[in-house]
């Protein structure tokens, strides 16, 4: 009989190794809140702005997180020629920049969407195969972005990295065949811990749609003025992934008693009366993200303390693997009390941040109105926003606001003038109305009101450039 070597002796103690302790919170992410008024006015309701600041500390002690990436490239007919060549060069550069062990999938969408390189780890052999797949791509067909997003999302979900960064990089130069359903995929990506970087190229793409995709998923948006910028932007995105210390970052707010959340500036639809949620996606080390919230506070008695807002930041640590972490911050204000210079300056800094965000959000809104053909609303919104931003730029003596005013001016100057339609003067006589000014019907630019009036559009490149700069301010 063989001895049972694995059996302990009766007098031998059995030692069970303890489970390793989970990594401690590295305290790399901070959440701060501040108000645009050092003290509230007594006995009256009032509007105030809150700034919620998410800060990532510089951190050199962790290795580069694993990257799980899907490239989703528009290869529709409009990409033929230089645009596709530059997109290929950018994709090849990103493949070269990935490290062994990173996960990659390549999806193309034109008349149909397909995965030309299935999600798999990068090694010398698969890197060569991925580059060959990119080289063979041809431009043809329309723009099946919907199914391209679906395939890319499925690829990233299948290769999901619990410790790394999961991302889709989407590049398109056109308007998709089907828009319905794209918003749902952006939400599904966010809920899966996947953010989408959206890159718009050329003059025909829908910047409002790409912005929505990036915002709802917690990703970033870039406008490529020319296709040869794609390599630099792809490299910038990869660098941001490599420096990520938090992912799936979500900022939620809860209003205090009687307080109403009117809007989260630059994030339409995020505010729901007494609560709001904004997805911020990945946060890199040394990165700062500001979220500006417009609130209405109820009347309070002098000498009291008003409860304004509770804020909660939830994120997954990817620096040391400390799993899901939370930051909390609570905002209150004194009512009718004297404040010192330091408090006034702190409040003014929030006012300035709010003014910049409001001006930037107005440009984004004007772009959306223009794309929908709501020309009158777009021009009206632009005029009001420009006047307000100009006053704020003078009040704060702020160069960033002056630049936003200059963008608004450029937009106004490039908006084509449109012949007015003929209306009646209430007595049966026709008059023409343009910008509130009545004109006689025999003027050369007058025409009957029954004639179709085409929607005037600003210069596409100017609009997209202004839109992109505004989003940089809101980021």
N, C-alpha and C positions, 0 to 999 in steps of 0.2 A: 504493500500500500504506500502511496506517495504522501508525504507530510503536507498538511494544509498550511502552507507558509503564510497565507494571507490572514489566517485566524489569529487574533491576539491572545496572549496568555491571560489567564483569569486575573492575575495581579497587575496587568498592563493597562495604563490609562489611555483612553482614546481622545486624541486632541483634534477638534474640528476647527479648521482655519476660519476666522471671521470673514464675513463679506467685506470687500474693500469699501471704505467710506466714499460716498459720492463727492465729486469735486465741489469745493466751496465756491460760492458766488464771488467772481473776481472783481465785482463792483466797477465794471467798465462802462456801464450805461447809467446816466443820470437823468432825472426828470425834474424840471423846475417850472414853477408857475408864477406869474406876476400880472399886475393889473395896470390899466392905463390911467387910473386915478389913485393918487396917494391916499385920499379920503373921499368918501361919498358925501354928496350934499344931503342935508337932512330934509325929511318930510316931503320928498318928491321922488317918483320913479325916474330912472335915467338909464341911458345906454352907456355901456362900458365895453372895453376890449380886454380879453385875457390873452396872454402869450404863454403857450405851453412849449417849453424848449426841451428837446431830447438831445443829449450830448453823448458822444462816444469818446472815451479817453484814448490817448495814444497808448498802444500796447505792443511791445516788441517780444513778449515772452511766449507767444504761441506760434505754432507752425501754420503754414498756409492751409486753409480748409480745403477739403476735397470739393471739386466742382462737378456738378451734374448738370449738363447743358444740352439744350436742344436748339439748333439753329433752324429757324423757319424763314426761308427765302422766297420772295416773290419772283417767279420766273414767267410772268405773263408776257404777252407780246410786246407791251410797252417798255419792257426792260431790255429789249434787244439792242445789241451794240455796246457802247461804252458803259452804260449803266450796269449791265450784267457782268461785263468784264471786271469792273471795279468791285462789284459785290462779291464775285468769285475771289478776287485778290484779298478782300477783307476776310472772307471765310477761311481761306487758306492760311492767312496770318494768324487767325484765332486758333485754328487747329495746331499750328506750329507752337503756339504759346501755351497750350494745355500741357500739363505734366502727366507722366505715366501714372495710371491709376484713376485719373479723372474719367468721368463718363461723358460720352458724346453721342448725340443723334443728329441727323441732318434731314430736314423735311423741306420739300419744295412744293410750291403751289402756283399753278397757272390755270389752264383749263381743267385740270384735276389736281388733287393733292396726293402726294406719295412720300414715303420714307425711303430716301435713296441710300441712307446709311443707318442701320438699326442701332439702337442705343446699346453701347458696349464700352468697356474700359479701354483707355488709350494705352497702346504699347507700340513698338516700332512697326509691327505688321498692320495693326488696325489704323494707325496714323496714315500710312501709305494708302490703305484702301479708302479712307475718308477723303483724302486729297484727290484720288482718282475719281471718286464719285462726284466731287465738286467740279472737276475739270470737264466731265461729260454732260453737265447740265446745259439745257438749251431753253431759250425763251419761246414760249408759244401759248396761245389760248388766252382766256380771260383771267379773272382773279378770284380763285376759290379759297379766300382767306379763312372762311369758317372751318372748312375741313382741315386746312393746314394747321390751324390752332388746335383743333381736336386731336390730330395725330401727334403734334409736338407735345401737348399736355400729357397724353397717354404715355409717350416715351419717357418723359421726365418722371412721371409717377411710377412707372415700372422700374426705373433705375434710381429711385429716391434714396438720397444719402441722409441718414439720420444725424450725422455729425457735420455735414458739409453745407454747401450753398446750392440750391436747386433753382435753375433759371431757364427761361425761354428768351432768346433774342430774336425778335421779329422784324424783318425789313420788308417794306412795301413801297411801291411808287404809284399805287392806284387806289381806286375805290372798289371794295369787294362786291362780288355778284350778289351776295346775301348778307345783310347786316344783322337781321334778327337771329339771336342766338349767340352772337359774339360777346355781348355783355355777360351772359350766363357763363361762358367759358372763362372770362376774366375773373368772375366771382369764384368759380370752381378752382381756378389756379390758386387764388389767395387762400381759400379754405384748405387746400392741399399743401400749403407751405411753399408754393411756387410763385415767384414774381416774374413779370414779363417786362422786358425792355423793348420799347417800340421805337423803331427808326423810320422816319418818313423821308422819302427821296423824291425829288422832282417837283412838278407843278400840279399834279393831278390828285395826289393822295388826300385822304380825309384826315386833317390834323386833329379835328375834334374827336373822331373815333379813336385814333391812336392814343390821344391823351387819356380818354376814358379807359382804354385797355390798361395803360400803364398805371393810372391812379387807382383803379379798382383792385388791381392785383398787387399793388405796393411796389411797382417797378419804376423805371425812369423812361422819359421820352427825349428823343433827340431829333432835330431837323438837320438833314444833310443838304446843304445848299448845292453841293455837287457830289457826284458819286465817288470821286477820289478822296473824300473825307471819311469814307466808310472804315478804312483801316484804322485810322486814329481813334474813331469812336468805338470800334470793336475792342481795341486795346484798352481804352479807358474803362469800358465796361468790365473787362476781365480783371483789370487792376482793382476796381471796386469790389469785385467778388473775392479776390485774394485777400483784401483787407477787411472783409466782413467779420464783425465780432458778435452780431446779433442778426437773427432772421425772423420772419413771420411777425414782425413788430406791429402791434395794434394798440392804438391810443383811444381809450374810451373816456367819456365825460358824463358826469351826472350833475344837474343843476341843483343849487341850494333852494331852500324854501321860497316860493314865489318868484324865483328867477327863471327867465325864459332864454333858451339858446336860440338866437335868431338865425345864425349861420356860422358855418366854419368857412372862413374866407378862402375861396379858391377850390373848395370841395363841395360842389353842388349836390344836394340830397343827403349830405352827411348828418345834418341837424334834424332832430325829431322832438322839437319843443323842449323837453326836459332832459334829453340825453343825445349823445352823438358819438360816432365811432369813425375813426380814420385809420386806414391801413398804410403803414410806412415801409413795409417790406424789410429789406436788409439795411442794416446800419454798419458803416465802416468805422474803423478806429479814427479818432480825431475829426469825426463828422458832426455837424450841428444841424438839426432840423427844427424849424419854428412852425408852430401851428397857431394861427390867429383865430380867435373865437369872438363873435359879436354877441353880447348879452344884454338883456333888459332886466335891471334889478328893481325890485319894488321899493316903495317908500319905507324909510326906517327913521326912528327917533334919533336925535342928536345924542352922542355919547354911547350908542349901542355898537355892537359888532355884527356885521352882516355876513352870513354864510353865502359864499358866491358859487363855488364850484369844487367838485371832487374830480380828480383825474387819476386814471389807472393805466399804466403802461405794461403790457404783457409781451414777452419776447422769449425766444429760444436762444440760449447762449451757444455760440459756436467757437468761442475762444478757448475754453478749457473743458467744454462738455458738461456744464453745470445744469443742463436741461432747461425746463421752463422757469422763468423768473418774473417777478413783478416789482414795479415801482409805483409808489403812491404819492400823491401831492394834493394838498388841500389849500384852497384859496378863500380868504376872508378879507374883510375891509372894515376899518373904523368909519364912523359916520360923524361928520361935522367937527372934526378935531383938527388942531393945528399940526402941521407937518414941517419937517426940516428940509433943508436944501437937498440932501442926499435922497430922501424919499421922493421929492418932486422930480429930480433928475431920472430916477429909476422909472417913475411913471411915464415921463416924457419919452424915454427910450421905447416903451411899449407902444405909445401913441405913434411914434415914428415907424416902428415895425408894422403897425396896423395900416398906416397910410400907404406904405410901399405895397403891402399885400393887396389892399383894396384897388390900387391903380393897376397892378398886374392882373388881378382877377377880372377887372373890367375889359382889358385887352383880350383875354381868353374868351370872355363872354361875347364880345363884339365879333370875334372870329366865328363863333358858333352861330350867331345871328346871321352873319353874312353867308355862311355856307347853307343855311336853311332858306335863304332868299328873303329874310326879314330885314330888308334894307333900311326902312324908315326907323325901325327899332335900333338897328346897329348904329346908324348915324346919330340918333338921339342919345344913345348910351355913351357913344364915344365923346360927344360934345360935353355932356355933364361930367364924365369922368376926367376929361382933360382939364376942365375948369377947376375941379376940386383938387386934382393932383398938382396943378400949377400953384394954387394957393398954399397947399401943404409944403411944396418945395421951397416956396419963399419963407413960410413960417419956420420951417426947420433948417433952412439953408442947407438942403441935402442934395448932393450930386446924383445919387441913385434915383431920386424922384424926378430930377430934371431929365435924366436919361429916359425915364418912362414917359414923361411929357413929350419929349422929342419923338419917341416912337409913335405916340398918338397923333402928333402933328404930321408925321410922314404918312401914316395911314389915311388921314383926312385929305392930304394933298394928292394921294394917288387914287382916291375914290373917284371914278368917272362921274361927270355931271350927266343928269338925265333930263330929257325934255319933260315938262310938266303936263299933266292931264288937264282937260277942261272941266271945270265945275260950273255950277250956276250961281248967280249972285242973289238968289232968293226971289228975283223979280222976273225970272225967265231969261235974263241976259247971261251969256256965258262969261266967266272969268277964269283965269288960270292961277293956281296957287302953288308956289314953290317956296319951301322954307318959310311959310307964313306971309309971303309977299304976293299981293294980287297983281296979275299981269293982264293986259288987254288981249283978246283972242286973236287979233290980227298980227301979233308978234310972230316972227319966223319960227320960234321954237314951240309954239302952241299946236296942239292937235286934239281931236275929239276924245272925250273920256272913254268912249267905247273901244278905242284902239288899244291893243295889248301893250303894256309897258314892261319891257324887259328889266329884270332885277339888275341894278348896277352892282358891280363887284370891284373891290380894290385890286391893285396889282398883286397877283398871287405870291410872288416872292417876298414882297414887302410884308404882306399879311403873315406869312409863315415865319419870317424872321422876327417880327414883333411878337408873335405868339410864342415862339421858342424862348425869347428873352424874358417874357413875362413868366413863363413856367420856371425858368431858372430862379427868378425872384421868389416864387412860391415854394420852391423845393426846400 
